[in-house]
């Protein structure tokens, strides 16, 4: 299965994925090769890509996923990177107002 993660700043491609696991706004899903076509809205989520060589994990920020039913998966998102590179307060909220009270 071919996976392409597209942001305004870069494109990441994976050509030998066995399974893709992610969360949509409706819940967690997994995609296998030649899955029925799918379009879904993503949550802020870690995307796990499993291959014969192991597993890679990337965090995506919102966006959409499209599976065409012919072994091609495209994720459109505003940002992607390793989970440890993200500030959890930026996207998940910390309950603190950013404005100053005077």
N, C-alpha and C positions, 0 to 999 in steps of 0.2 A: 504494500500500500504506500502511496506517495502522499506526503503531508507537506503543505506549504503554509507557513505563518507569515502574514503580510502586515506590516505597520507602515505608517507614513515615512519611516526612516530606514527600514531594512526589510529584507526578505530572508527567511530561514527555510531550508528545504531538507527533507528527510525522505530517502527513497526506499528503505527496506523495513518499514514499520509492520509489526504484527498486530498490535492493538494500541488504541489511543483512548485514554481515560481523561475526563474533564467534567466540570460542573456547569450546567445551564442554570437559568433562573428557575427552572422547574425541578432540578435535582441532578444527581450524578449519573453519567452515562459512559458507556464504553462503545467503541467502534471497531469492528473487525473488517477485514478485507472484503470487498464486494458487498457491502451493506446496502440496504435499500436507501434511496436518496433521502437526505435529511437537511433541513435548515433550522438552526436553533440559535437563540440569543444566549450568549455566554455571561456568566457572572465573573467577578474577579476570582480567578481560579488558578490552581496549578494544573498544568497539562502534562500528563505522564505518557511518554512515548516508549513503548517496549519493542525492542528489536532482538535478533538472535544474540547480539553482543551485550545485552543488558537493558537498562532503563535510563532514560534521560528525563529530567523534570525542568519545566519552564513555567514561569508565571505570566499569565496574560491578563490584561485589564479590559474587562468588558468585551464587546464586539460580537461577532457572529461566526458560526461554523457552518460549512457547507460540505456535504458528502454527495458526490455525483452518482454513486452506485457502480462506478467503474474503477475502483481502487484509487480515487483522487479525493483528498480532503484539503479544503482551504479554510484557514482561520484568518479572519480580518479583525484586527485589534489595534488599539491606539498605542500599546506598549507591550514589549515582551522582554524577558530576561530571566536570569537565574533567581530563584526565590530569595536567596540571601542578599541580593542586590536591592531589594525593595524595602522602603520604609513602611512598616505596617500601618502607621498613622495616616499616611498620605491617602490611601484608597479605602481603608476599612473604617476610618474614623476613630477618634480618641475621646470624643465627648467634650473636647475643650474648644471654646470659641476662639477664633483667631483675632478678633477685634479687641481693642483696649477699652476698658471702662474708665471714664473720668468723672 
